[in-house]
Amino acid sequence: MTKKVLMLAAKANMIQQFNHRNIKILQNLGYKVHVATNMEDFGSMSAEENERFKQWMIDNDVIAHQIDFERRMGSLKGNIRSVKQLIKLFKEIDFTFVHVHSPLGSVLGRLVAKQFKVPAIYTAHGFHFFKGGPRSGWIFFYPLEWFFSFITDTLITINDEDYEVAKKYMHAKNIVKINGIGVGVEQAWRVTDEEKLIARRNVRKELNIPEDAVMMSSVGELSDRKNHKVVLEALKMMKPEQLKNIYYIIAGTGSNGEILDDLAESFGFKDHFKLVGYRSDIQNINFSSDISIFPSLQEGLGVAGLEAAIDGVYLIGSDIRGIKDYILSDSIGVIFNPRNAKQLKKVLEKKIDANILNSKLNRSRLCQFDIKSVDRAMQKIYKNVKSTL
């Protein structure tokens, strides 16, 4: 009889964005994969992406189960409903193990898995408590993670800081670190200089940005957590003559667009500031940029910044876990305090004046983040679980 595995997260976007390859790895190991998530309130992706994901599951012989997980950590009533739905699912299907994601999904999933004596793997996509983070995260999420670590068979962390915290304070039977979800390092490095130049010219022409201008870009949701406003605050401190040849674009959607536009307009930078919305050609955006800025206040392992570094753009990133993990040398980029616009201004001036743009990348140190490397690590984790059953 084919063994069955459950992939579980509160929102469908967590499976869609981070677990396609994990599902295929499990299938290649001989498992029948089931997914339990909320496909109606599906999280931070478009309705079209959600439909494509549901079709992908059908096409790839993945069995989906609707669980009505609520937002954030949910309400008592809503969580009781979700637990009842999970209990019904576990009664109907004999799972070999469960792989859980997201704070709410991981808590409720492990709770029910423990009741049915099903081993649980938990991937922490960045603990909600971290150095320099809000006190509320330590007060609420640290005790929660600590308590549920006792019923976790394998805890997977994706950055150095979380791994050290987990090794010191958590009680999972097995604690490992992988380098995020994996990105196409080798694929990016196969792009020729000519192809990069064509992309640079096309994007700049589309956005009406001169060839000789300094183009800075950020990728990410327009939200407080992504902290794009600190970049504009740093630019606001510069002299008008410095800004004449600088353009800043952000690829992403979210509720802070009007706030950012107003801030740019407040110092006469509106014509050089562009919100380009959701883009499917982020690599071309990177190739057209001289500097990439990743100013987040919180990340697990920030993919947008990592992809920019791999594409050869000089990266200025926040001095936080999940970003400084891959700014491993001056050839890749530099870190700054994401709450200090004055420091960012000085970094920008130094890099622009010194013309340290598109530096020669130290490639060897970024290979650890390649898809193949991460997939090998995940396959090993799944095989280790399989061998202990």
Contacts in CASP RR format, 6 or more apart in sequence:
PFRMAT RR
TARGET T0000
AUTHOR 0000-0000-0000
METHOD contacts of the structure
MODEL  1
MTKKVLMLAAKANMIQQFNHRNIKILQNLGYKVHVATNMEDFGSMSAEEN
ERFKQWMIDNDVIAHQIDFERRMGSLKGNIRSVKQLIKLFKEIDFTFVHV
HSPLGSVLGRLVAKQFKVPAIYTAHGFHFFKGGPRSGWIFFYPLEWFFSF
ITDTLITINDEDYEVAKKYMHAKNIVKINGIGVGVEQAWRVTDEEKLIAR
RNVRKELNIPEDAVMMSSVGELSDRKNHKVVLEALKMMKPEQLKNIYYII
AGTGSNGEILDDLAESFGFKDHFKLVGYRSDIQNINFSSDISIFPSLQEG
LGVAGLEAAIDGVYLIGSDIRGIKDYILSDSIGVIFNPRNAKQLKKVLEK
KIDANILNSKLNRSRLCQFDIKSVDRAMQKIYKNVKSTL
2 30 0 8 1.000
2 31 0 8 1.000
2 32 0 8 1.000
3 30 0 8 1.000
3 31 0 8 1.000
3 32 0 8 1.000
3 96 0 8 1.000
4 31 0 8 1.000
4 32 0 8 1.000
4 33 0 8 1.000
4 34 0 8 1.000
4 93 0 8 1.000
4 94 0 8 1.000
4 95 0 8 1.000
4 96 0 8 1.000
5 26 0 8 1.000
5 31 0 8 1.000
5 32 0 8 1.000
5 33 0 8 1.000
5 34 0 8 1.000
5 95 0 8 1.000
5 96 0 8 1.000
5 97 0 8 1.000
5 98 0 8 1.000
5 99 0 8 1.000
6 34 0 8 1.000
6 35 0 8 1.000
6 36 0 8 1.000
6 89 0 8 1.000
6 93 0 8 1.000
6 95 0 8 1.000
6 97 0 8 1.000
6 98 0 8 1.000
6 99 0 8 1.000
7 15 0 8 1.000
7 19 0 8 1.000
7 22 0 8 1.000
7 23 0 8 1.000
7 26 0 8 1.000
7 33 0 8 1.000
7 34 0 8 1.000
7 35 0 8 1.000
7 36 0 8 1.000
7 98 0 8 1.000
7 99 0 8 1.000
7 101 0 8 1.000
8 35 0 8 1.000
8 36 0 8 1.000
8 37 0 8 1.000
8 67 0 8 1.000
8 98 0 8 1.000
8 99 0 8 1.000
8 100 0 8 1.000
8 101 0 8 1.000
8 105 0 8 1.000
8 106 0 8 1.000
8 109 0 8 1.000
9 15 0 8 1.000
9 19 0 8 1.000
9 37 0 8 1.000
9 100 0 8 1.000
9 101 0 8 1.000
9 102 0 8 1.000
9 105 0 8 1.000
10 37 0 8 1.000
10 38 0 8 1.000
10 69 0 8 1.000
10 70 0 8 1.000
10 102 0 8 1.000
10 103 0 8 1.000
10 104 0 8 1.000
10 105 0 8 1.000
11 37 0 8 1.000
11 38 0 8 1.000
11 41 0 8 1.000
11 42 0 8 1.000
11 43 0 8 1.000
11 44 0 8 1.000
11 69 0 8 1.000
11 102 0 8 1.000
12 37 0 8 1.000
12 38 0 8 1.000
12 39 0 8 1.000
12 42 0 8 1.000
12 43 0 8 1.000
12 45 0 8 1.000
12 50 0 8 1.000
12 53 0 8 1.000
12 54 0 8 1.000
13 42 0 8 1.000
13 43 0 8 1.000
13 44 0 8 1.000
13 45 0 8 1.000
13 49 0 8 1.000
13 50 0 8 1.000
14 37 0 8 1.000
14 101 0 8 1.000
14 102 0 8 1.000
14 125 0 8 1.000
15 23 0 8 1.000
15 35 0 8 1.000
15 37 0 8 1.000
15 53 0 8 1.000
15 101 0 8 1.000
16 45 0 8 1.000
16 49 0 8 1.000
16 50 0 8 1.000
16 53 0 8 1.000
17 45 0 8 1.000
17 181 0 8 1.000
18 101 0 8 1.000
18 123 0 8 1.000
18 125 0 8 1.000
18 181 0 8 1.000
19 99 0 8 1.000
19 101 0 8 1.000
20 56 0 8 1.000
21 181 0 8 1.000
21 371 0 8 1.000
21 375 0 8 1.000
21 378 0 8 1.000
22 99 0 8 1.000
22 378 0 8 1.000
23 33 0 8 1.000
23 35 0 8 1.000
23 60 0 8 1.000
23 62 0 8 1.000
24 60 0 8 1.000
25 375 0 8 1.000
25 378 0 8 1.000
25 379 0 8 1.000
25 382 0 8 1.000
26 33 0 8 1.000
26 382 0 8 1.000
27 33 0 8 1.000
27 60 0 8 1.000
27 61 0 8 1.000
29 379 0 8 1.000
29 382 0 8 1.000
29 383 0 8 1.000
29 386 0 8 1.000
31 96 0 8 1.000
32 63 0 8 1.000
33 62 0 8 1.000
33 63 0 8 1.000
34 62 0 8 1.000
34 63 0 8 1.000
34 64 0 8 1.000
34 65 0 8 1.000
34 93 0 8 1.000
34 95 0 8 1.000
35 57 0 8 1.000
35 62 0 8 1.000
35 63 0 8 1.000
35 64 0 8 1.000
35 65 0 8 1.000
36 65 0 8 1.000
36 67 0 8 1.000
36 86 0 8 1.000
36 89 0 8 1.000
37 64 0 8 1.000
37 65 0 8 1.000
37 66 0 8 1.000
37 67 0 8 1.000
37 69 0 8 1.000
38 66 0 8 1.000
38 67 0 8 1.000
38 68 0 8 1.000
38 69 0 8 1.000
39 50 0 8 1.000
39 53 0 8 1.000
39 54 0 8 1.000
39 64 0 8 1.000
39 66 0 8 1.000
40 66 0 8 1.000
40 68 0 8 1.000
41 68 0 8 1.000
41 69 0 8 1.000
41 70 0 8 1.000
41 71 0 8 1.000
42 50 0 8 1.000
44 221 0 8 1.000
45 53 0 8 1.000
46 278 0 8 1.000
54 64 0 8 1.000
56 62 0 8 1.000
57 63 0 8 1.000
57 64 0 8 1.000
65 89 0 8 1.000
67 82 0 8 1.000
67 85 0 8 1.000
67 86 0 8 1.000
67 89 0 8 1.000
68 78 0 8 1.000
68 81 0 8 1.000
68 82 0 8 1.000
68 85 0 8 1.000
69 82 0 8 1.000
69 104 0 8 1.000
69 105 0 8 1.000
69 108 0 8 1.000
70 78 0 8 1.000
70 79 0 8 1.000
70 82 0 8 1.000
70 104 0 8 1.000
72 104 0 8 1.000
73 79 0 8 1.000
73 103 0 8 1.000
73 104 0 8 1.000
73 107 0 8 1.000
74 104 0 8 1.000
79 104 0 8 1.000
79 108 0 8 1.000
82 108 0 8 1.000
83 108 0 8 1.000
83 111 0 8 1.000
83 112 0 8 1.000
86 108 0 8 1.000
86 109 0 8 1.000
86 112 0 8 1.000
87 112 0 8 1.000
87 115 0 8 1.000
90 112 0 8 1.000
90 113 0 8 1.000
90 115 0 8 1.000
90 116 0 8 1.000
90 118 0 8 1.000
91 116 0 8 1.000
95 113 0 8 1.000
95 116 0 8 1.000
95 118 0 8 1.000
96 118 0 8 1.000
96 119 0 8 1.000
96 386 0 8 1.000
96 389 0 8 1.000
97 118 0 8 1.000
97 119 0 8 1.000
97 120 0 8 1.000
97 121 0 8 1.000
97 153 0 8 1.000
97 385 0 8 1.000
97 389 0 8 1.000
98 109 0 8 1.000
98 110 0 8 1.000
98 113 0 8 1.000
98 118 0 8 1.000
98 119 0 8 1.000
98 120 0 8 1.000
98 121 0 8 1.000
99 120 0 8 1.000
99 121 0 8 1.000
99 122 0 8 1.000
99 123 0 8 1.000
100 106 0 8 1.000
100 109 0 8 1.000
100 110 0 8 1.000
100 113 0 8 1.000
100 120 0 8 1.000
100 121 0 8 1.000
100 122 0 8 1.000
100 123 0 8 1.000
101 122 0 8 1.000
101 123 0 8 1.000
101 125 0 8 1.000
102 125 0 8 1.000
103 128 0 8 1.000
103 141 0 8 1.000
103 144 0 8 1.000
106 122 0 8 1.000
106 124 0 8 1.000
106 148 0 8 1.000
107 144 0 8 1.000
107 148 0 8 1.000
109 120 0 8 1.000
110 120 0 8 1.000
110 122 0 8 1.000
110 148 0 8 1.000
110 151 0 8 1.000
110 152 0 8 1.000
111 148 0 8 1.000
111 151 0 8 1.000
113 119 0 8 1.000
113 120 0 8 1.000
113 151 0 8 1.000
114 120 0 8 1.000
114 151 0 8 1.000
119 153 0 8 1.000
119 154 0 8 1.000
119 385 0 8 1.000
119 388 0 8 1.000
119 389 0 8 1.000
120 151 0 8 1.000
120 152 0 8 1.000
120 153 0 8 1.000
120 154 0 8 1.000
121 152 0 8 1.000
121 153 0 8 1.000
121 154 0 8 1.000
121 156 0 8 1.000
121 381 0 8 1.000
121 385 0 8 1.000
122 148 0 8 1.000
122 152 0 8 1.000
122 154 0 8 1.000
122 155 0 8 1.000
122 156 0 8 1.000
122 172 0 8 1.000
123 156 0 8 1.000
123 158 0 8 1.000
124 145 0 8 1.000
124 155 0 8 1.000
124 156 0 8 1.000
124 157 0 8 1.000
124 158 0 8 1.000
124 162 0 8 1.000
124 166 0 8 1.000
125 158 0 8 1.000
125 300 0 8 1.000
126 157 0 8 1.000
126 158 0 8 1.000
126 159 0 8 1.000
126 162 0 8 1.000
126 299 0 8 1.000
126 300 0 8 1.000
126 301 0 8 1.000
126 321 0 8 1.000
126 322 0 8 1.000
127 141 0 8 1.000
127 142 0 8 1.000
127 145 0 8 1.000
127 157 0 8 1.000
127 162 0 8 1.000
127 165 0 8 1.000
128 137 0 8 1.000
128 140 0 8 1.000
128 141 0 8 1.000
129 137 0 8 1.000
129 138 0 8 1.000
129 141 0 8 1.000
129 142 0 8 1.000
129 145 0 8 1.000
130 161 0 8 1.000
130 162 0 8 1.000
130 298 0 8 1.000
130 320 0 8 1.000
130 321 0 8 1.000
131 161 0 8 1.000
131 320 0 8 1.000
131 321 0 8 1.000
132 320 0 8 1.000
133 297 0 8 1.000
133 298 0 8 1.000
145 170 0 8 1.000
146 169 0 8 1.000
146 170 0 8 1.000
146 171 0 8 1.000
149 155 0 8 1.000
149 166 0 8 1.000
149 170 0 8 1.000
149 171 0 8 1.000
149 172 0 8 1.000
150 171 0 8 1.000
152 170 0 8 1.000
152 171 0 8 1.000
152 172 0 8 1.000
152 173 0 8 1.000
153 172 0 8 1.000
153 173 0 8 1.000
153 174 0 8 1.000
153 385 0 8 1.000
154 172 0 8 1.000
154 173 0 8 1.000
154 174 0 8 1.000
154 175 0 8 1.000
154 176 0 8 1.000
154 381 0 8 1.000
154 384 0 8 1.000
154 385 0 8 1.000
155 166 0 8 1.000
155 170 0 8 1.000
155 172 0 8 1.000
155 174 0 8 1.000
155 175 0 8 1.000
155 176 0 8 1.000
156 176 0 8 1.000
156 177 0 8 1.000
156 178 0 8 1.000
156 381 0 8 1.000
157 163 0 8 1.000
157 166 0 8 1.000
157 175 0 8 1.000
157 176 0 8 1.000
157 177 0 8 1.000
157 178 0 8 1.000
158 177 0 8 1.000
158 178 0 8 1.000
158 179 0 8 1.000
158 180 0 8 1.000
158 181 0 8 1.000
158 300 0 8 1.000
158 301 0 8 1.000
158 322 0 8 1.000
159 177 0 8 1.000
159 180 0 8 1.000
159 300 0 8 1.000
159 301 0 8 1.000
159 321 0 8 1.000
159 322 0 8 1.000
159 325 0 8 1.000
160 177 0 8 1.000
160 321 0 8 1.000
160 325 0 8 1.000
161 321 0 8 1.000
161 322 0 8 1.000
162 177 0 8 1.000
162 300 0 8 1.000
162 321 0 8 1.000
163 175 0 8 1.000
163 177 0 8 1.000
166 172 0 8 1.000
166 175 0 8 1.000
167 175 0 8 1.000
174 384 0 8 1.000
176 377 0 8 1.000
176 381 0 8 1.000
178 374 0 8 1.000
178 377 0 8 1.000
178 378 0 8 1.000
178 381 0 8 1.000
179 301 0 8 1.000
179 325 0 8 1.000
179 368 0 8 1.000
179 369 0 8 1.000
179 373 0 8 1.000
179 374 0 8 1.000
179 377 0 8 1.000
180 300 0 8 1.000
180 301 0 8 1.000
180 303 0 8 1.000
180 369 0 8 1.000
180 374 0 8 1.000
181 301 0 8 1.000
181 303 0 8 1.000
181 374 0 8 1.000
182 369 0 8 1.000
182 370 0 8 1.000
182 371 0 8 1.000
182 373 0 8 1.000
182 374 0 8 1.000
182 375 0 8 1.000
183 303 0 8 1.000
183 306 0 8 1.000
183 307 0 8 1.000
183 310 0 8 1.000
183 369 0 8 1.000
183 370 0 8 1.000
183 371 0 8 1.000
184 310 0 8 1.000
184 370 0 8 1.000
184 371 0 8 1.000
185 310 0 8 1.000
185 363 0 8 1.000
185 366 0 8 1.000
185 367 0 8 1.000
185 369 0 8 1.000
185 370 0 8 1.000
185 371 0 8 1.000
186 367 0 8 1.000
186 370 0 8 1.000
186 372 0 8 1.000
188 283 0 8 1.000
188 307 0 8 1.000
188 310 0 8 1.000
188 311 0 8 1.000
189 310 0 8 1.000
189 363 0 8 1.000
191 283 0 8 1.000
191 287 0 8 1.000
191 311 0 8 1.000
196 287 0 8 1.000
199 283 0 8 1.000
199 284 0 8 1.000
199 287 0 8 1.000
199 288 0 8 1.000
200 287 0 8 1.000
200 288 0 8 1.000
201 211 0 8 1.000
201 288 0 8 1.000
202 284 0 8 1.000
202 288 0 8 1.000
203 209 0 8 1.000
203 281 0 8 1.000
203 284 0 8 1.000
203 285 0 8 1.000
203 287 0 8 1.000
203 288 0 8 1.000
204 210 0 8 1.000
204 211 0 8 1.000
204 213 0 8 1.000
204 215 0 8 1.000
204 288 0 8 1.000
207 247 0 8 1.000
207 249 0 8 1.000
207 274 0 8 1.000
207 276 0 8 1.000
209 215 0 8 1.000
209 247 0 8 1.000
209 249 0 8 1.000
209 288 0 8 1.000
210 245 0 8 1.000
212 245 0 8 1.000
213 245 0 8 1.000
213 246 0 8 1.000
213 247 0 8 1.000
214 245 0 8 1.000
214 246 0 8 1.000
214 247 0 8 1.000
214 290 0 8 1.000
214 291 0 8 1.000
214 352 0 8 1.000
214 357 0 8 1.000
215 247 0 8 1.000
215 248 0 8 1.000
215 249 0 8 1.000
215 288 0 8 1.000
215 289 0 8 1.000
215 290 0 8 1.000
215 291 0 8 1.000
216 231 0 8 1.000
216 246 0 8 1.000
216 247 0 8 1.000
216 248 0 8 1.000
216 249 0 8 1.000
216 289 0 8 1.000
216 290 0 8 1.000
216 291 0 8 1.000
216 292 0 8 1.000
216 293 0 8 1.000
216 348 0 8 1.000
217 248 0 8 1.000
217 249 0 8 1.000
217 250 0 8 1.000
217 251 0 8 1.000
217 285 0 8 1.000
217 286 0 8 1.000
217 288 0 8 1.000
217 289 0 8 1.000
217 291 0 8 1.000
217 292 0 8 1.000
217 293 0 8 1.000
217 308 0 8 1.000
217 313 0 8 1.000
218 226 0 8 1.000
218 228 0 8 1.000
218 231 0 8 1.000
218 248 0 8 1.000
218 249 0 8 1.000
218 250 0 8 1.000
218 251 0 8 1.000
218 292 0 8 1.000
218 293 0 8 1.000
218 294 0 8 1.000
218 295 0 8 1.000
218 304 0 8 1.000
219 250 0 8 1.000
219 251 0 8 1.000
219 252 0 8 1.000
219 279 0 8 1.000
219 282 0 8 1.000
219 285 0 8 1.000
219 292 0 8 1.000
219 294 0 8 1.000
219 304 0 8 1.000
219 305 0 8 1.000
219 307 0 8 1.000
219 308 0 8 1.000
220 226 0 8 1.000
220 228 0 8 1.000
220 250 0 8 1.000
220 251 0 8 1.000
220 252 0 8 1.000
220 304 0 8 1.000
221 252 0 8 1.000
221 253 0 8 1.000
221 254 0 8 1.000
222 228 0 8 1.000
222 250 0 8 1.000
222 252 0 8 1.000
222 253 0 8 1.000
222 254 0 8 1.000
222 255 0 8 1.000
222 256 0 8 1.000
222 257 0 8 1.000
222 260 0 8 1.000
222 275 0 8 1.000
223 254 0 8 1.000
223 255 0 8 1.000
223 256 0 8 1.000
224 256 0 8 1.000
224 297 0 8 1.000
225 296 0 8 1.000
225 297 0 8 1.000
225 298 0 8 1.000
226 295 0 8 1.000
226 296 0 8 1.000
226 297 0 8 1.000
227 295 0 8 1.000
227 296 0 8 1.000
227 297 0 8 1.000
227 318 0 8 1.000
227 338 0 8 1.000
228 250 0 8 1.000
228 256 0 8 1.000
228 260 0 8 1.000
228 295 0 8 1.000
229 256 0 8 1.000
229 259 0 8 1.000
229 260 0 8 1.000
229 263 0 8 1.000
230 295 0 8 1.000
230 338 0 8 1.000
230 339 0 8 1.000
230 340 0 8 1.000
230 341 0 8 1.000
230 344 0 8 1.000
231 248 0 8 1.000
231 293 0 8 1.000
231 295 0 8 1.000
231 344 0 8 1.000
232 248 0 8 1.000
232 260 0 8 1.000
232 263 0 8 1.000
232 264 0 8 1.000
232 269 0 8 1.000
232 273 0 8 1.000
233 263 0 8 1.000
233 341 0 8 1.000
233 344 0 8 1.000
234 341 0 8 1.000
234 342 0 8 1.000
234 344 0 8 1.000
234 345 0 8 1.000
234 348 0 8 1.000
235 243 0 8 1.000
235 246 0 8 1.000
235 248 0 8 1.000
235 267 0 8 1.000
235 269 0 8 1.000
235 345 0 8 1.000
235 348 0 8 1.000
236 263 0 8 1.000
236 266 0 8 1.000
236 267 0 8 1.000
236 269 0 8 1.000
236 341 0 8 1.000
237 341 0 8 1.000
237 342 0 8 1.000
237 345 0 8 1.000
238 246 0 8 1.000
238 345 0 8 1.000
238 348 0 8 1.000
238 349 0 8 1.000
242 349 0 8 1.000
243 269 0 8 1.000
243 272 0 8 1.000
246 272 0 8 1.000
246 352 0 8 1.000
247 272 0 8 1.000
247 273 0 8 1.000
247 274 0 8 1.000
248 264 0 8 1.000
248 269 0 8 1.000
248 272 0 8 1.000
248 273 0 8 1.000
248 274 0 8 1.000
249 273 0 8 1.000
249 274 0 8 1.000
249 275 0 8 1.000
249 276 0 8 1.000
249 285 0 8 1.000
250 260 0 8 1.000
250 274 0 8 1.000
250 275 0 8 1.000
250 276 0 8 1.000
250 277 0 8 1.000
251 276 0 8 1.000
251 277 0 8 1.000
251 278 0 8 1.000
251 279 0 8 1.000
251 282 0 8 1.000
251 285 0 8 1.000
252 275 0 8 1.000
252 276 0 8 1.000
252 277 0 8 1.000
252 278 0 8 1.000
252 279 0 8 1.000
253 277 0 8 1.000
253 278 0 8 1.000
257 275 0 8 1.000
260 273 0 8 1.000
260 275 0 8 1.000
261 270 0 8 1.000
261 273 0 8 1.000
261 275 0 8 1.000
264 270 0 8 1.000
264 272 0 8 1.000
264 273 0 8 1.000
276 285 0 8 1.000
279 285 0 8 1.000
282 304 0 8 1.000
282 307 0 8 1.000
283 307 0 8 1.000
283 311 0 8 1.000
286 292 0 8 1.000
286 307 0 8 1.000
286 308 0 8 1.000
286 311 0 8 1.000
286 312 0 8 1.000
286 313 0 8 1.000
287 311 0 8 1.000
287 313 0 8 1.000
289 308 0 8 1.000
289 313 0 8 1.000
290 313 0 8 1.000
290 314 0 8 1.000
290 357 0 8 1.000
290 358 0 8 1.000
291 313 0 8 1.000
291 314 0 8 1.000
291 315 0 8 1.000
291 316 0 8 1.000
291 348 0 8 1.000
291 351 0 8 1.000
291 352 0 8 1.000
291 357 0 8 1.000
292 305 0 8 1.000
292 308 0 8 1.000
292 309 0 8 1.000
292 313 0 8 1.000
292 314 0 8 1.000
292 315 0 8 1.000
292 316 0 8 1.000
293 315 0 8 1.000
293 316 0 8 1.000
293 317 0 8 1.000
293 344 0 8 1.000
294 302 0 8 1.000
294 304 0 8 1.000
294 305 0 8 1.000
294 308 0 8 1.000
294 315 0 8 1.000
294 316 0 8 1.000
294 317 0 8 1.000
294 318 0 8 1.000
294 323 0 8 1.000
295 317 0 8 1.000
295 318 0 8 1.000
295 338 0 8 1.000
295 344 0 8 1.000
296 302 0 8 1.000
296 318 0 8 1.000
296 320 0 8 1.000
296 323 0 8 1.000
296 338 0 8 1.000
297 318 0 8 1.000
297 320 0 8 1.000
297 338 0 8 1.000
297 339 0 8 1.000
298 320 0 8 1.000
299 318 0 8 1.000
299 320 0 8 1.000
299 321 0 8 1.000
299 322 0 8 1.000
299 323 0 8 1.000
300 321 0 8 1.000
300 322 0 8 1.000
301 322 0 8 1.000
301 325 0 8 1.000
301 326 0 8 1.000
302 322 0 8 1.000
302 323 0 8 1.000
305 315 0 8 1.000
305 317 0 8 1.000
305 323 0 8 1.000
305 326 0 8 1.000
306 326 0 8 1.000
306 366 0 8 1.000
306 369 0 8 1.000
308 315 0 8 1.000
309 315 0 8 1.000
309 326 0 8 1.000
309 327 0 8 1.000
309 332 0 8 1.000
309 333 0 8 1.000
309 361 0 8 1.000
309 366 0 8 1.000
310 361 0 8 1.000
310 366 0 8 1.000
310 369 0 8 1.000
312 358 0 8 1.000
312 359 0 8 1.000
312 361 0 8 1.000
313 358 0 8 1.000
314 332 0 8 1.000
314 333 0 8 1.000
314 351 0 8 1.000
314 356 0 8 1.000
314 357 0 8 1.000
314 358 0 8 1.000
314 359 0 8 1.000
315 327 0 8 1.000
315 332 0 8 1.000
315 333 0 8 1.000
315 334 0 8 1.000
316 333 0 8 1.000
316 334 0 8 1.000
316 335 0 8 1.000
316 336 0 8 1.000
316 344 0 8 1.000
316 347 0 8 1.000
316 348 0 8 1.000
316 351 0 8 1.000
317 323 0 8 1.000
317 324 0 8 1.000
317 327 0 8 1.000
317 333 0 8 1.000
317 334 0 8 1.000
317 335 0 8 1.000
317 336 0 8 1.000
317 338 0 8 1.000
318 324 0 8 1.000
318 335 0 8 1.000
318 336 0 8 1.000
318 337 0 8 1.000
318 338 0 8 1.000
319 335 0 8 1.000
319 336 0 8 1.000
319 337 0 8 1.000
319 338 0 8 1.000
320 338 0 8 1.000
323 335 0 8 1.000
324 335 0 8 1.000
326 332 0 8 1.000
326 366 0 8 1.000
326 369 0 8 1.000
327 333 0 8 1.000
327 334 0 8 1.000
327 335 0 8 1.000
328 362 0 8 1.000
328 365 0 8 1.000
328 366 0 8 1.000
329 362 0 8 1.000
329 365 0 8 1.000
330 359 0 8 1.000
331 359 0 8 1.000
331 360 0 8 1.000
331 361 0 8 1.000
331 362 0 8 1.000
332 359 0 8 1.000
332 361 0 8 1.000
332 362 0 8 1.000
332 365 0 8 1.000
332 366 0 8 1.000
333 359 0 8 1.000
334 347 0 8 1.000
334 351 0 8 1.000
336 343 0 8 1.000
336 344 0 8 1.000
336 347 0 8 1.000
337 343 0 8 1.000
350 356 0 8 1.000
351 357 0 8 1.000
367 373 0 8 1.000
END
